[in-house]
Each structure stands twice: as C-alpha cells, then as structure tokens.
Amino acid sequence: MPKNFKKMNFYERLDIGPTAAAFEIRHAYNAACQMYTSGSLVSYSFFSQKEREEILLLIEEAYQTPVSYTHLRAHETPEHLVCRLLLEKKKKTTTQKT
C-alpha cells in the first residue's frame, strides 16, 4: 500500500480533525468508503482488492471510534459546532489563568 494506513491515527484515516462534529465524521467516512470500494475507479489502479478490503476495515475502525464519542453531538449544525468550540476555548483559557 502506498499510504501506510495502519500507522495513521483515526483522524488521519478519515482526514478530519479531533474536534470534528458527528456530521463531519459521517461525511468523511462515506467519502472514504466510496473511494476504496471495489467498484471505485479512483483507487482501482492503485490498490489490489485485498489492499482495498484492508483499508476499508481500517476506515471502519476509525469511524466507529470517534462516532461512539460524538454520537451525542449528532444534532449539531455548523453554528452549534462553532459555539461549542468557542466555549471550550474560553474554558481552557479561564482554567489556565487560575
């Protein structure tokens, strides 16, 4: 495999950040699955069928881990996400000052 997916962390496998909301994780997961399925022309010439199956298993593992953490955030809109991140940042700066 050109990319070593086994050495990538869950966020790198899905190409998302640690603060990604549930809808962003779901979107990244769906995009990754489409890219590495057996019928995909994008990865057909780069990976064997076995390699694509291994990559899909790693992508599934990456998807299941963050989603179990963020399932409570599934209702978030992008505006909710921005507000939540700002509040978290404010809490961190307040905690660091004390």
Stockholm file with secondary structure:
# STOCKHOLM 1.0

chainA/1-98         MPKNFKKMNFYERLDIGPTAAAFEIRHAYNAACQMYTSGSLVSYSFFSQKEREEILLLIEEAYQTPVSYTHLRAHETPEHLVCRLLLEKKKKTTTQKT
#=GR chainA/1-98 SS CCSCGGGSCHHHHHTCCTTCCHHHHHHHHHHHHHHHSTTCHHHHTTSCHHHHHHHHHHHHHHHHHHHHHHGGGTTCCHHHHHHHHHHHHHHHHHHHHC
#=GC SS_cons        CCSCGGGSCHHHHHTCCTTCCHHHHHHHHHHHHHHHSTTCHHHHTTSCHHHHHHHHHHHHHHHHHHHHHHGGGTTCCHHHHHHHHHHHHHHHHHHHHC
//
